[in-house]
Amino acid sequence: MINKLLEKHYYAGGFGVPTIAPNKTIDAKRLSGLPIYAKWQLMPLRDRMGTLCSIQHTGILQITLFVDAAIGTDLIDQKAQAIVNHFGTEKSHTINGAQILIMSSTANAAMPDGTGKFMMPITIEYRVV
């Protein structure tokens, strides 16, 4: 459920960056045709009792952007900043009736991934009530 809520919120941002879901593979030829793409991984931490008998789900959503090294880092920097701004920091979102609090969202520096691409991880710390 949390995965779908965060995925819906990501696509609501309209970034134009296709994603590869966790545990999914994609044809290498298709990847080579994409100037930029993202992989994402949900890392739930733990559930705990919130207020008034609600259960809070906390964790980290890791979105890693990939771009061909020949393109450079301008595109990946622009998309990462748009994603960080969309999720925000200490910002609340309501999606399908669920309250999602983004504690922090940060983009790390772009770095070569060893396959001719630059990668940039974006870390989003969330809490869902």
VEXTOR-454969 format. One line per field, with one value per atom (N, C-alpha, C, CB): atom name; x, y, z; residue in one letter. Coordinates in Angstrom, 1 decimal, decimal comma. Glycine has a CB too. Example, Ala and Ser with C-alpha at 12.3 -4.5 7.8 and 13.67 -1.06 7.14 Angstrom:
fivex N; CA; C; CB; N; CA; C; CB
u 13,2; 12,3; 13,2; 11,3; 12,8; 13,7; 12,9; 14,1
v -5,7; -4,5; -3,3; -4,5; -2,2; -1,1; 0,0; -0,6
w 7,8; 7,8; 7,8; 9,0; 7,1; 7,1; 7,9; 5,7
fivo a; a; a; a; s; s; s; s
END
This chain:
fivex N; CA; C; CB; N; CA; C; CB; N; CA; C; CB; N; CA; C; CB; N; CA; C; CB; N; CA; C; CB; N; CA; C; CB; N; CA; C; CB; N; CA; C; CB; N; CA; C; CB; N; CA; C; CB; N; CA; C; CB; N; CA; C; CB; N; CA; C; CB; N; CA; C; CB; N; CA; C; CB; N; CA; C; CB; N; CA; C; CB; N; CA; C; CB; N; CA; C; CB; N; CA; C; CB; N; CA; C; CB; N; CA; C; CB; N; CA; C; CB; N; CA; C; CB; N; CA; C; CB; N; CA; C; CB; N; CA; C; CB; N; CA; C; CB; N; CA; C; CB; N; CA; C; CB; N; CA; C; CB; N; CA; C; CB; N; CA; C; CB; N; CA; C; CB; N; CA; C; CB; N; CA; C; CB; N; CA; C; CB; N; CA; C; CB; N; CA; C; CB; N; CA; C; CB; N; CA; C; CB; N; CA; C; CB; N; CA; C; CB; N; CA; C; CB; N; CA; C; CB; N; CA; C; CB; N; CA; C; CB; N; CA; C; CB; N; CA; C; CB; N; CA; C; CB; N; CA; C; CB; N; CA; C; CB; N; CA; C; CB; N; CA; C; CB; N; CA; C; CB; N; CA; C; CB; N; CA; C; CB; N; CA; C; CB; N; CA; C; CB; N; CA; C; CB; N; CA; C; CB; N; CA; C; CB; N; CA; C; CB; N; CA; C; CB; N; CA; C; CB; N; CA; C; CB; N; CA; C; CB; N; CA; C; CB; N; CA; C; CB; N; CA; C; CB; N; CA; C; CB; N; CA; C; CB; N; CA; C; CB; N; CA; C; CB; N; CA; C; CB; N; CA; C; CB; N; CA; C; CB; N; CA; C; CB; N; CA; C; CB; N; CA; C; CB; N; CA; C; CB; N; CA; C; CB; N; CA; C; CB; N; CA; C; CB; N; CA; C; CB; N; CA; C; CB; N; CA; C; CB; N; CA; C; CB; N; CA; C; CB; N; CA; C; CB; N; CA; C; CB; N; CA; C; CB; N; CA; C; CB; N; CA; C; CB; N; CA; C; CB; N; CA; C; CB; N; CA; C; CB; N; CA; C; CB; N; CA; C; CB; N; CA; C; CB; N; CA; C; CB; N; CA; C; CB; N; CA; C; CB; N; CA; C; CB; N; CA; C; CB; N; CA; C; CB; N; CA; C; CB; N; CA; C; CB; N; CA; C; CB; N; CA; C; CB; N; CA; C; CB; N; CA; C; CB; N; CA; C; CB; N; CA; C; CB; N; CA; C; CB; N; CA; C; CB; N; CA; C; CB; N; CA; C; CB; N; CA; C; CB; N; CA; C; CB; N; CA; C; CB; N; CA; C; CB; N; CA; C; CB; N; CA; C; CB; N; CA; C; CB; N; CA; C; CB; N; CA; C; CB; N; CA; C; CB
u 0,8; 0,0; 0,9; -0,9; 1,9; 2,7; 3,4; 3,7; 3,9; 4,6; 3,7; 5,1; 2,5; 1,6; 1,2; 0,3; 1,1; 0,8; 2,0; 0,6; 3,2; 4,4; 4,6; 5,6; 4,3; 4,4; 3,4; 4,2; 2,2; 1,2; 1,6; -0,2; 2,2; 2,6; 3,8; 3,1; 4,7; 5,8; 5,3; 6,7; 4,3; 3,8; 3,0; 3,0; 2,4; 1,6; 2,5; 0,9; 3,8; 4,8; 5,0; 6,1; 4,7; 4,9; 6,3; 4,0; 7,3; 8,7; 9,2; 9,6; 8,4; 8,8; 10,0; 9,1; 10,2; 11,3; 10,7; 12,2; 10,8; 10,2; 10,9; 10,3; 10,2; 10,8; 10,8; 10,0; 11,8; 11,8; 11,5; 13,2; 10,4; 10,0; 11,0; 8,6; 11,0; 11,9; 11,6; 11,7; 12,7; 12,6; 12,1; 11,7; 12,2; 11,8; 13,1; 10,7; 13,1; 14,2; 13,7; 14,9; 14,5; 14,1; 15,2; 13,9; 14,8; 15,7; 16,7; 14,9; 18,0; 19,1; 19,0; 20,4; 18,4; 18,2; 17,2; 17,7; 16,2; 15,2; 15,8; 14,0; 16,7; 17,4; 18,3; 18,2; 19,0; 19,9; 19,2; 20,7; 17,9; 17,1; 16,5; 16,0; 16,6; 16,1; 17,2; 15,5; 17,0; 18,1; 18,2; 17,8; 17,1; 17,1; 16,0; 16,9; 16,3; 15,4; 15,7; 15,4; 14,8; 14,9; 14,6; 14,0; 15,3; 15,0; 14,6; 16,2; 13,7; 13,3; 13,2; 12,0; 13,4; 13,4; 12,8; 14,8; 11,9; 11,2; 11,9; 9,7; 12,4; 13,0; 12,2; 14,5; 11,2; 10,4; 11,3; 9,1; 11,1; 11,9; 11,1; 12,2; 10,0; 9,2; 7,9; 9,9; 6,9; 5,6; 5,6; 4,5; 4,9; 4,7; 3,4; 5,9; 3,0; 1,7; 1,8; 1,2; 0,9; 0,8; -0,1; 0,4; -0,8; -1,8; -3,2; -1,8; -4,0; -5,4; -5,5; -6,2; -4,6; -4,6; -4,3; -5,9; -3,7; -3,3; -1,9; -3,3; -1,6; -0,3; 0,4; -0,5; 1,7; 2,5; 3,5; 3,2; 3,6; 4,6; 5,7; 4,0; 7,0; 8,1; 9,1; 8,7; 9,8; 10,8; 11,5; 10,2; 12,2; 12,9; 12,6; 14,5; 12,3; 12,1; 13,4; 10,8; 14,0; 15,3; 15,0; 16,4; 15,1; 14,9; 16,3; 13,8; 16,8; 18,1; 17,9; 19,0; 18,3; 18,2; 19,5; 18,1; 19,3; 20,4; 20,3; 20,4; 21,5; 21,5; 22,9; 21,4; 22,9; 24,1; 25,1; 23,8; 26,4; 27,5; 27,7; 28,8; 27,4; 27,6; 26,6; 27,3; 25,5; 24,5; 25,0; 23,1; 25,8; 26,2; 25,3; 26,4; 25,5; 24,7; 23,7; 25,7; 23,6; 22,5; 21,1; 22,6; 20,8; 19,5; 19,2; 19,3; 20,1; 19,9; 19,8; 21,0; 20,5; 20,4; 19,0; 21,5; 18,6; 17,3; 16,1; 17,0; 16,1; 15,1; 15,1; 15,2; 16,3; 16,5; 15,9; 17,9; 16,2; 15,7; 14,2; 16,3; 13,6; 12,1; 11,5; 11,7; 12,1; 11,6; 11,7; 12,4; 12,8; 13,0; 12,0; 14,4; 11,8; 10,8; 9,4; 10,9; 9,1; 7,7; 7,4; 7,6; 8,4; 8,2; 8,3; 9,1; 9,3; 9,5; 10,1; 8,2; 10,3; 10,8; 9,8; 12,2; 9,5; 8,5; 7,2; 9,0; 6,8; 5,6; 4,6; 6,0; 3,4; 2,3; 1,6; 1,4; 1,3; 0,5; -0,6; 1,5; -1,8; -2,9; -3,1; -4,2; -2,9; -3,1; -4,0; -1,7; -5,1; -6,1; -6,6; -5,6; -6,7; -7,2; -6,1; -8,2; -4,9; -3,8; -2,9; -2,9; -2,5; -1,7; -0,2; -2,0; 0,6; 2,0; 2,8; 2,4; 3,6; 4,5; 5,9; 4,4; 6,4; 7,8; 8,7; 8,0; 9,5; 10,4; 11,5; 10,9; 12,1; 13,2; 13,3; 14,5; 13,8; 14,1; 15,4; 12,9; 16,3; 17,6; 18,2; 18,6; 18,8; 19,5; 21,0; 19,2; 21,7; 23,1; 23,8; 23,5; 25,1; 25,8; 25,8; 27,3; 25,8; 25,8; 27,2; 25,5; 27,3; 28,5; 28,5; 28,9; 29,6; 29,6; 29,3; 31,0; 28,5; 28,1; 29,0; 26,6; 29,9; 30,8; 30,3; 31,0; 29,2; 28,6; 28,4; 27,3; 29,1; 28,9; 27,7; 28,7; 27,2; 26,1; 26,5; 24,8; 25,8; 25,8; 24,6; 25,9; 24,8; 23,6; 23,6; 23,8; 22,3; 22,1; 21,0; 21,7; 21,4; 20,4; 19,7; 21,0; 18,4; 17,5; 16,9; 16,4; 17,1; 16,6; 15,4; 17,7; 14,3; 13,0; 12,6; 11,9; 12,7; 12,3; 10,8; 13,1; 10,0; 8,5; 7,9; 7,9; 6,7; 5,9; 4,5; 6,0; 3,8; 2,4; 1,6; 2,3; 0,5; -0,5; -1,8; -0,7
v -1,2; 0,0; 1,3; 0,0; 1,3; 2,5; 2,7; 2,4; 1,6; 1,7; 2,4; 0,3; 2,0; 2,5; 4,0; 1,7; 4,4; 5,8; 6,7; 5,9; 6,3; 7,1; 7,1; 6,5; 6,0; 5,9; 6,9; 4,5; 6,9; 7,8; 9,2; 7,5; 9,6; 10,9; 11,3; 11,1; 10,4; 10,6; 11,0; 9,4; 10,2; 10,4; 11,7; 9,2; 12,1; 13,3; 14,5; 13,5; 14,4; 15,5; 15,8; 15,2; 14,8; 15,0; 15,3; 16,1; 14,6; 14,8; 14,4; 14,2; 13,4; 12,9; 12,0; 14,0; 11,4; 10,4; 9,1; 10,8; 8,1; 6,8; 6,1; 6,0; 5,2; 4,5; 3,0; 4,8; 2,4; 0,9; 0,5; 0,4; -0,2; -0,6; -1,6; -1,2; -1,7; -2,7; -4,1; -2,6; -4,9; -6,3; -6,5; -7,1; -5,4; -5,5; -5,4; -4,5; -6,0; -5,9; -5,2; -7,2; -4,6; -3,9; -4,2; -2,4; -4,4; -4,7; -3,7; -4,9; -4,1; -3,1; -2,3; -3,9; -2,8; -2,0; -0,8; -2,8; -1,1; -0,1; 1,0; -0,7; 0,6; 1,5; 2,4; 0,8; 1,9; 2,7; 3,8; 1,8; 3,6; 4,6; 5,7; 3,9; 5,5; 6,5; 7,5; 5,8; 8,8; 9,7; 9,8; 11,1; 9,6; 9,6; 8,6; 11,0; 7,9; 7,0; 6,9; 5,6; 6,3; 6,2; 4,8; 7,2; 4,4; 3,2; 3,6; 2,1; 2,9; 3,2; 2,1; 4,0; 2,3; 1,3; 1,8; 0,7; 1,1; 1,5; 0,7; 1,2; 1,4; 0,8; 1,1; 1,3; 0,3; 0,6; 0,4; -0,3; 1,2; 1,1; 0,2; 2,4; 0,8; 0,0; 0,7; -0,1; 0,0; 0,5; 0,8; -0,5; 1,8; 2,1; 2,8; 3,0; 2,7; 3,3; 4,8; 2,8; 5,4; 6,9; 7,4; 7,4; 8,4; 9,0; 8,4; 10,5; 8,3; 7,9; 6,5; 8,9; 5,6; 4,2; 4,1; 3,6; 5,1; 5,0; 4,3; 6,4; 3,7; 3,1; 3,9; 1,6; 4,3; 5,0; 4,1; 6,2; 4,3; 3,5; 4,5; 2,8; 4,2; 5,1; 4,4; 5,6; 5,1; 4,5; 5,5; 3,4; 5,0; 5,8; 5,3; 5,7; 6,3; 6,0; 6,5; 6,7; 5,6; 5,9; 5,9; 4,9; 7,1; 7,2; 7,5; 8,4; 6,7; 6,9; 7,2; 5,7; 8,4; 8,8; 8,4; 10,4; 8,0; 7,6; 8,4; 6,1; 8,9; 9,6; 9,2; 11,2; 9,2; 8,9; 9,9; 8,8; 9,5; 10,4; 11,5; 9,6; 11,1; 12,0; 13,2; 11,3; 13,0; 14,1; 15,1; 13,6; 14,7; 15,5; 15,5; 16,9; 16,4; 16,3; 17,4; 16,4; 18,3; 19,3; 18,8; 20,3; 17,8; 17,2; 16,5; 16,2; 15,7; 15,0; 15,9; 13,9; 17,0; 18,0; 18,6; 19,1; 19,0; 19,6; 18,7; 20,1; 17,5; 16,5; 16,2; 15,2; 16,1; 15,8; 16,9; 15,5; 18,2; 19,3; 19,4; 20,6; 19,0; 19,0; 18,0; 18,8; 16,8; 15,8; 16,2; 14,4; 16,7; 17,2; 18,2; 17,7; 19,2; 20,2; 19,7; 21,3; 18,7; 18,1; 17,4; 17,1; 16,6; 15,9; 16,8; 14,7; 17,7; 18,7; 18,2; 19,3; 19,0; 18,7; 19,2; 19,3; 18,4; 18,7; 19,2; 19,8; 18,4; 18,7; 17,6; 19,1; 17,9; 16,9; 16,8; 17,2; 15,5; 15,3; 14,3; 14,7; 14,5; 13,5; 12,8; 14,3; 11,5; 10,7; 9,6; 10,2; 9,5; 8,5; 8,4; 7,1; 9,5; 9,6; 9,3; 8,6; 8,9; 8,6; 9,9; 7,4; 10,1; 11,3; 10,9; 11,9; 11,5; 11,2; 12,5; 10,8; 12,3; 13,4; 13,1; 13,6; 14,0; 13,9; 14,6; 14,5; 13,9; 14,5; 15,2; 13,4; 14,6; 15,3; 14,6; 15,2; 15,4; 14,9; 15,6; 15,1; 14,8; 15,4; 14,7; 15,3; 15,4; 14,8; 14,8; 15,6; 13,7; 13,7; 14,0; 12,2; 14,2; 14,6; 13,5; 14,9; 13,9; 12,9; 12,3; 13,6; 11,0; 10,3; 9,2; 9,6; 8,9; 7,8; 6,5; 7,7; 5,7; 4,4; 3,2; 4,1; 3,6; 2,5; 1,9; 1,5; 2,3; 1,7; 2,8; 1,0; 4,0; 5,0; 5,9; 4,5; 5,9; 6,7; 7,5; 5,9; 8,6; 9,2; 8,8; 10,8; 8,6; 8,3; 9,3; 6,8; 9,6; 10,5; 10,0; 11,9; 9,6; 9,1; 10,3; 8,2; 10,1; 11,0; 10,3; 11,7; 10,8; 10,1; 10,9; 9,9; 10,2; 10,8; 10,0; 10,8; 10,7; 10,0; 10,4; 10,6; 9,3; 9,5; 8,9; 8,9; 9,3; 8,7; 8,7; 9,5; 7,6; 7,5; 7,1; 6,4; 7,8; 7,6; 7,1; 8,8
w 0,0; 0,0; 0,0; 1,2; 0,9; 1,0; -0,4; 2,1; -1,0; -2,2; -3,3; -2,7; -3,4; -4,4; -4,1; -4,4; -2,8; -2,5; -2,9; -1,0; -2,6; -2,9; -4,4; -2,2; -5,1; -6,6; -7,2; -7,1; -6,7; -7,2; -7,0; -6,5; -5,9; -5,6; -6,5; -4,1; -6,8; -7,7; -9,1; -7,8; -9,6; -11,0; -11,0; -11,4; -9,9; -9,9; -10,1; -8,5; -9,9; -10,1; -11,6; -9,5; -12,5; -13,9; -14,3; -14,4; -13,8; -14,1; -15,5; -13,1; -16,1; -17,4; -17,3; -18,3; -16,1; -15,9; -15,7; -14,7; -16,7; -16,4; -15,3; -17,7; -14,6; -13,5; -13,7; -12,2; -13,1; -13,1; -11,6; -13,5; -11,5; -10,1; -9,5; -10,2; -8,2; -7,5; -8,0; -6,0; -8,1; -8,5; -9,9; -7,6; -10,8; -12,2; -13,0; -12,5; -14,1; -15,0; -16,3; -15,3; -17,0; -18,3; -19,3; -18,1; -20,5; -21,6; -21,8; -22,9; -21,9; -22,0; -23,3; -22,1; -24,3; -25,5; -25,3; -26,7; -24,5; -24,2; -23,3; -23,4; -22,3; -21,5; -22,2; -20,4; -23,3; -24,0; -24,8; -25,0; -25,1; -25,8; -24,9; -26,5; -23,6; -22,7; -22,3; -21,4; -22,4; -22,0; -20,5; -22,6; -19,8; -18,3; -17,8; -17,8; -16,7; -16,1; -14,6; -16,8; -13,9; -12,4; -12,0; -11,7; -11,0; -10,3; -8,9; -10,2; -8,3; -6,9; -6,0; -6,9; -4,8; -3,8; -2,5; -3,5; -2,0; -0,7; 0,4; -0,7; 1,4; 2,6; 3,8; 2,7; 4,1; 5,3; 6,6; 5,4; 7,6; 8,8; 9,8; 9,4; 10,3; 11,3; 11,5; 12,7; 11,9; 12,2; 13,7; 11,8; 14,1; 15,5; 15,8; 16,0; 17,0; 17,4; 17,3; 18,7; 16,7; 16,7; 17,7; 15,3; 17,4; 18,4; 18,0; 18,3; 19,0; 18,9; 18,2; 18,1; 18,6; 18,1; 16,6; 18,4; 16,0; 14,6; 14,5; 13,9; 13,4; 13,2; 12,2; 12,7; 12,5; 11,6; 11,0; 12,4; 9,7; 8,9; 8,5; 7,6; 8,8; 8,5; 7,6; 9,8; 6,9; 6,1; 5,1; 5,2; 4,2; 3,2; 1,8; 3,4; 1,0; -0,5; -1,1; -1,0; -1,8; -2,5; -4,0; -2,2; -4,6; -6,1; -6,6; -6,4; -7,5; -8,1; -9,6; -7,9; -10,0; -11,4; -12,2; -11,5; -13,4; -14,3; -15,6; -14,6; -16,1; -17,3; -18,0; -17,1; -19,3; -20,1; -19,8; -21,6; -19,6; -19,2; -20,4; -19,0; -21,6; -22,7; -22,6; -24,0; -22,0; -21,8; -20,8; -21,4; -19,8; -18,7; -17,5; -19,2; -16,6; -15,3; -15,2; -14,2; -16,2; -16,1; -16,0; -17,3; -16,9; -16,9; -15,6; -18,1; -15,1; -13,9; -12,7; -13,6; -12,7; -11,6; -11,6; -11,7; -12,8; -12,9; -12,5; -14,4; -12,9; -12,5; -11,0; -13,3; -10,5; -9,1; -8,2; -8,7; -8,6; -7,9; -8,0; -8,4; -9,1; -9,2; -8,3; -10,7; -8,2; -7,4; -5,9; -7,6; -5,5; -4,1; -3,8; -3,9; -4,7; -4,5; -4,4; -5,6; -5,2; -5,2; -3,9; -6,4; -3,4; -2,1; -1,0; -2,0; -1,0; 0,0; 1,3; 0,4; 2,2; 3,6; 4,6; 3,8; 5,6; 6,6; 5,9; 7,6; 4,9; 4,1; 4,2; 2,6; 4,3; 4,4; 3,0; 5,5; 2,6; 1,4; 1,8; 0,3; 1,2; 1,3; 0,0; 1,8; 0,0; -1,2; -0,9; -1,7; -1,7; -1,4; 0,0; -1,9; 0,7; 2,0; 3,1; 2,2; 2,6; 3,6; 3,7; 3,1; 5,0; 5,3; 5,2; 6,7; 4,3; 4,2; 4,6; 2,7; 5,6; 6,0; 5,5; 7,6; 4,7; 4,2; 5,2; 2,8; 5,9; 6,9; 6,3; 7,9; 5,2; 4,5; 3,1; 5,3; 2,2; 0,9; 0,4; -0,2; 0,0; -0,4; -1,6; 0,8; -2,5; -3,6; -3,3; -4,9; -3,6; -3,4; -4,7; -3,0; -4,7; -5,9; -7,0; -5,6; -8,2; -9,3; -9,3; -10,7; -9,7; -9,7; -10,8; -8,4; -11,4; -12,4; -11,8; -13,1; -12,6; -12,0; -12,6; -12,3; -13,4; -13,9; -15,2; -12,9; -15,7; -17,0; -18,0; -16,7; -17,9; -18,9; -18,5; -20,2; -17,3; -16,9; -15,6; -16,7; -15,4; -14,1; -13,3; -14,2; -12,0; -11,2; -10,1; -10,6; -9,6; -8,5; -7,6; -9,1; -6,4; -5,5; -4,8; -4,4; -4,6; -3,9; -2,8; -4,9; -1,6; -0,4; 0,2; 0,7; 0,3; 0,9; 2,1; -0,2; 3,2; 4,5; 4,7; 5,7; 4,9; 5,0; 6,3; 3,8; 6,5; 7,6; 7,1; 9,0; 7,1; 6,6; 7,8; 5,5; 8,0; 9,1; 8,5; 10,0
fivo m; m; m; m; i; i; i; i; n; n; n; n; k; k; k; k; l; l; l; l; l; l; l; l; e; e; e; e; k; k; k; k; h; h; h; h; y; y; y; y; y; y; y; y; a; a; a; a; g; g; g; g; g; g; g; g; f; f; f; f; g; g; g; g; v; v; v; v; p; p; p; p; t; t; t; t; i; i; i; i; a; a; a; a; p; p; p; p; n; n; n; n; k; k; k; k; t; t; t; t; i; i; i; i; d; d; d; d; a; a; a; a; k; k; k; k; r; r; r; r; l; l; l; l; s; s; s; s; g; g; g; g; l; l; l; l; p; p; p; p; i; i; i; i; y; y; y; y; a; a; a; a; k; k; k; k; w; w; w; w; q; q; q; q; l; l; l; l; m; m; m; m; p; p; p; p; l; l; l; l; r; r; r; r; d; d; d; d; r; r; r; r; m; m; m; m; g; g; g; g; t; t; t; t; l; l; l; l; c; c; c; c; s; s; s; s; i; i; i; i; q; q; q; q; h; h; h; h; t; t; t; t; g; g; g; g; i; i; i; i; l; l; l; l; q; q; q; q; i; i; i; i; t; t; t; t; l; l; l; l; f; f; f; f; v; v; v; v; d; d; d; d; a; a; a; a; a; a; a; a; i; i; i; i; g; g; g; g; t; t; t; t; d; d; d; d; l; l; l; l; i; i; i; i; d; d; d; d; q; q; q; q; k; k; k; k; a; a; a; a; q; q; q; q; a; a; a; a; i; i; i; i; v; v; v; v; n; n; n; n; h; h; h; h; f; f; f; f; g; g; g; g; t; t; t; t; e; e; e; e; k; k; k; k; s; s; s; s; h; h; h; h; t; t; t; t; i; i; i; i; n; n; n; n; g; g; g; g; a; a; a; a; q; q; q; q; i; i; i; i; l; l; l; l; i; i; i; i; m; m; m; m; s; s; s; s; s; s; s; s; t; t; t; t; a; a; a; a; n; n; n; n; a; a; a; a; a; a; a; a; m; m; m; m; p; p; p; p; d; d; d; d; g; g; g; g; t; t; t; t; g; g; g; g; k; k; k; k; f; f; f; f; m; m; m; m; m; m; m; m; p; p; p; p; i; i; i; i; t; t; t; t; i; i; i; i; e; e; e; e; y; y; y; y; r; r; r; r; v; v; v; v; v; v; v; v
END
